[in-house]
C-alpha cells in the first residue's frame, strides 16, 4: 500500500505536523529507500540551497535528494552573495523567486528566520517560493528530526513506550528540541542527561533529567548531541574539559556494553570523536550514525516532494 502523499506549502517545523503526517513522511521515505521511483515531473522545478551556516551532512544530503527527484539546482554561495552587502534574507529570496526559483532550502543562525518568509510576510508581498528549513539557530531542525524518526521506526516499528535518552548540550541543540517535542507526542518516554548547566527546566514537559549511568541498561535509543562550542560564551568554553566530559557523559566501551542488545545509538553529526563517543565505537553495531546519514537523503526527498505537491510544482498534485 502506497504511503499517503502530503501537500505542504512550506516545511519549516515539525510542530505543526500531525502524528498521521509524521508516519506518512516516514512511510514515503521508506518507499524511496526501497526503490520506489521519484514522481515524474512534467516541467522543470528549480531549487536553491542557501546555507548561511556551515554544513556537510544536511547540505549535501539535500543536494542528493534534489538530484534523485530530478530538480535543477541554482547555485547559491552565501559568502559571495549580496547578503555580504547588507541585503536581507527576504530580499534575497524575493530575487530568487523573481528569476524563477521554486524552492529554497535555507539554514541560518537566527531562530525562526523563516517567519519573515512565510507567516509574517508583508501584506503586498510578491514572494512566491517554497521554504524548507534546514536548521534555524538553536530552534528547529525538522529534516534531522524526521530522519531520526525514520531510523528509530526502521529498528522498532513503533514509538509508543520506547525509552529514549537525549544526552549532552541540550540547551543549544535544535535537534534536541525538535526530537523531544515529536518523540513525546508519539508516545516515547524521554530522559535527559548531561551537564546540568546545559539543561533547562522548560524541558520538564517532555521528560525527566537523570544520571546517564542510572538508565543505560533500560534504553532503546541513546541520542548523543554534539558539544556546540560555537554557541557557548567565553566562560562556558573556559570551563569545558574534554576528558572530563568524555569520562562523565561519553560512550566508552563499558557504557556501550551496558546498553541492551536491541538498543541503538544516534548522533546528528558532526561527531566529536573521543568526546561524545570514543572513536572506535562510531561504527560499532549499535551505532546507527551511518544509517541516519543514509536515511537523511530519503527523508529529505519525502519532505521536498510534500512541498512540491503542496505548491503544484512539476505538474504534481
C-alpha positions in Angstrom: 0.0 0.0 0.0 1.4 3.4 -1.0 2.1 6.0 1.6 -0.3 8.9 1.9 1.1 11.8 -0.1 1.4 15.0 1.8 0.9 18.5 0.4 2.5 21.4 2.3 3.2 25.0 1.2 6.3 25.2 3.3 8.3 22.8 5.6 9.7 24.9 8.5 9.0 22.9 11.7 7.7 19.6 13.0 5.4 21.3 15.5 2.6 21.7 13.0 2.7 18.1 11.8 0.1 15.6 13.0 1.1 12.2 14.1 -0.5 10.8 10.9 1.5 13.2 8.8 4.8 12.1 10.5 4.0 8.5 9.8 3.1 9.3 6.2 6.5 11.0 5.7 8.3 8.0 7.3 6.4 5.6 5.0 7.1 7.7 1.9 10.9 8.0 2.8 11.0 4.2 3.3 9.3 3.7 -0.1 12.1 5.8 -1.7 14.7 3.8 0.2 13.3 0.5 -1.0 13.3 1.6 -4.7 10.1 3.5 -5.3 10.8 5.7 -8.3 10.7 9.5 -8.0 7.5 11.2 -9.3 7.6 12.2 -12.9 7.9 15.9 -13.4 6.0 17.5 -16.3 8.0 20.7 -16.1 11.3 21.8 -14.6 11.5 22.6 -10.8 14.3 24.9 -9.7 15.8 24.8 -6.2 18.5 26.8 -4.4 20.3 25.8 -1.2 21.0 28.8 0.9 23.3 27.9 3.8 24.4 30.8 6.0 25.9 28.3 8.5 28.4 25.6 7.6 27.1 22.1 6.9 28.3 18.9 5.4 25.6 16.3 6.0 22.4 18.4 5.7 23.6 20.5 2.7 24.9 17.5 0.7 22.0 15.3 1.7 19.5 17.8 0.4 21.6 18.2 -2.8 21.5 14.4 -3.3 17.7 14.3 -2.6 17.1 17.1 -5.1 19.1 15.2 -7.8 17.2 12.0 -7.1 13.9 13.9 -7.5 15.1 15.4 -10.8 15.2 19.0 -9.5 17.5 21.6 -11.1 19.8 23.4 -8.6 20.6 27.0 -8.9 23.9 27.6 -7.1 23.9 30.0 -4.2 27.1 31.0 -2.4 26.3 32.8 0.8 29.9 34.2 1.1 29.7 35.9 -2.3 26.1 36.9 -2.3 24.6 40.4 -1.7 23.9 39.4 1.8 27.5 40.4 2.4 26.5 43.9 1.3 23.6 44.0 3.8 20.8 42.6 1.7 18.1 41.0 3.9 17.1 37.3 3.6 13.7 38.4 2.5 15.1 40.4 -0.4 17.5 37.6 -1.3 14.5 35.2 -1.5 12.5 37.7 -3.4 15.3 37.9 -6.0 15.3 34.1 -6.3 11.5 34.0 -6.7 11.6 36.7 -9.3 14.1 34.8 -11.5 12.1 31.6 -11.3 13.4 29.6 -8.4 10.6 27.5 -7.0 12.1 26.1 -3.7 14.7 27.5 -1.2 16.3 25.2 1.3 17.7 27.5 4.0 19.9 27.3 7.1 20.5 30.3 9.2 22.0 31.3 12.6 18.8 33.1 13.6 16.0 31.3 15.3 12.6 31.4 13.4 14.2 33.2 10.4 11.6 31.6 8.2 8.7 33.5 9.7 9.6 36.6 7.7 9.3 34.5 4.6 6.1 32.7 5.4 3.6 33.8 8.0 4.9 37.3 8.6 5.4 38.5 5.1 4.2 42.0 4.1 0.6 42.2 3.0 1.5 43.1 -0.6 4.4 40.5 -0.8 5.1 39.1 -4.2 7.4 36.4 -2.8 6.3 33.1 -4.2 8.8 30.4 -3.2 8.6 27.2 -1.1 10.7 27.4 2.0 12.3 24.3 3.5 14.0 24.8 6.8 17.4 23.1 7.0 18.0 24.4 10.6 17.4 27.7 12.4 19.9 28.7 15.1 19.1 26.7 18.2 15.4 26.4 17.2 14.3 23.6 14.9 15.9 21.1 12.6 13.0 19.3 11.0 14.8 17.2 8.5 17.2 15.8 11.1 14.4 15.2 13.5 12.4 13.2 10.8 15.3 11.2 9.6 15.9 10.2 13.3 12.2 9.2 13.5 12.7 7.1 10.3 15.8 5.4 11.8 14.0 4.6 15.0 11.0 3.3 13.2 13.1 1.0 11.0 14.6 -0.6 14.1 11.5 -0.9 16.3 8.4 -0.4 14.0 6.8 2.0 16.5 7.5 4.7 19.1 5.0 4.1 21.9 6.7 3.2 25.1 10.3 3.4 23.7 12.8 4.7 26.3 14.9 7.4 24.7 17.8 9.3 26.4 18.9 12.7 24.9 22.4 13.4 26.2 24.7 16.4 26.0 24.5 20.0 25.0 20.6 20.1 25.1 20.1 23.8 25.5 22.0 24.7 22.4 20.7 21.9 20.2 18.0 22.4 17.7 18.0 18.6 17.1 17.2 18.0 20.8 14.3 20.5 20.8 12.7 19.0 17.6 13.2 15.4 18.8 11.9 15.9 22.3 8.7 17.5 21.1 8.0 14.9 18.5 9.1 11.8 20.4 7.0 12.9 23.4 3.9 13.3 21.1 4.5 9.9 19.5 4.5 8.2 22.9 8.1 7.7 23.8 9.4 8.0 27.3 12.2 10.6 27.3 15.2 11.1 29.6 17.7 13.9 29.6 21.3 13.6 30.7 24.5 15.7 30.6 25.8 18.7 32.4 23.1 20.4 34.4 24.2 23.8 33.1 23.1 22.6 29.6 19.6 21.6 30.9 16.6 23.9 31.2 13.5 23.1 33.2 11.4 24.1 30.2 12.2 20.6 29.0 10.5 19.0 32.0 7.3 19.0 30.0 8.8 16.3 27.7 10.9 14.1 30.1 13.0 13.9 33.2 16.6 14.8 33.9 18.6 11.7 35.1 22.1 10.5 35.6 23.1 8.6 32.4 24.7 5.6 34.2 21.4 5.0 36.1 19.4 4.3 32.9 21.8 2.8 30.3 20.6 -0.7 30.7 16.9 0.3 30.2 17.3 2.3 27.0 16.1 1.6 23.5 17.5 4.7 21.9 20.5 6.7 23.1 20.7 10.1 21.3 24.0 11.8 21.7 24.4 15.5 21.0 27.4 17.4 19.7 29.0 19.8 22.1 28.3 23.0 20.3 31.3 25.1 21.1 30.4 27.9 18.6 27.2 28.6 20.7 29.0 28.9 24.1 30.0 32.0 25.8 33.7 32.5 26.8 33.1 31.4 30.4 31.4 28.2 29.5 34.2 27.4 27.0 36.9 28.1 29.6 35.3 25.7 32.0 34.9 22.9 29.4 37.2 19.9 29.8 37.2 17.3 27.0 38.5 14.4 29.1 36.1 15.2 32.0 33.1 15.4 29.7 34.0 12.1 28.0 34.5 10.4 31.3 31.2 11.6 32.7 28.9 11.5 29.7 30.7 10.0 26.7 30.0 6.5 25.4 33.0 4.3 26.1 33.2 0.5 25.9 31.9 -0.1 29.4 28.8 2.1 28.8 28.3 0.6 25.3 28.3 -2.9 26.8 25.6 -1.9 29.3 23.1 -1.0 26.6 20.5 -3.7 25.7 21.2 -5.7 22.6 18.4 -4.1 20.7 19.4 -0.5 21.6 20.7 1.9 19.0 22.9 5.0 19.4 22.1 8.0 17.3 24.1 11.2 16.7 23.2 14.2 14.4 26.8 14.9 13.5 29.3 16.1 13.2 30.7 13.8 15.8 33.4 15.0 18.2 35.3 11.7 18.4 36.5 10.8 21.9 34.1 13.5 23.3 30.5 12.3 22.9 31.7 8.8 21.9 35.1 7.1 21.7 36.3 6.8 18.2 36.4 3.0 17.9 32.6 2.9 18.6 31.4 5.3 16.0 30.8 2.4 13.6 30.1 -0.3 16.1 27.0 -2.5 15.6 24.7 -0.5 18.0 25.8 2.8 16.4 23.4 3.9 13.7 25.2 7.1 12.6 25.8 5.7 9.1 22.2 4.6 8.8 21.0 8.1 9.9 23.0 9.7 7.1 21.7 7.2 4.5 18.1 7.8 5.7 18.6 11.6 5.5 18.5 11.5 1.7 15.3 9.6 1.5 13.5 11.6 4.2 14.6 14.9 2.6 13.1 13.5 -0.7 9.8 13.0 1.1 9.9 16.5 2.6 10.7 18.2 -0.7 8.1 16.1 -2.6 5.5 17.2 0.0 6.2 20.9 -0.7 6.3 20.3 -4.5 2.9 18.7 -4.3 1.6 21.5 -2.0 2.7 24.1 -4.5 1.8 22.1 -7.6 5.3 22.2 -8.9 6.4 20.0 -11.8 2.8 19.2 -12.5 2.4 17.3 -9.3 -0.9 17.3 -7.5 
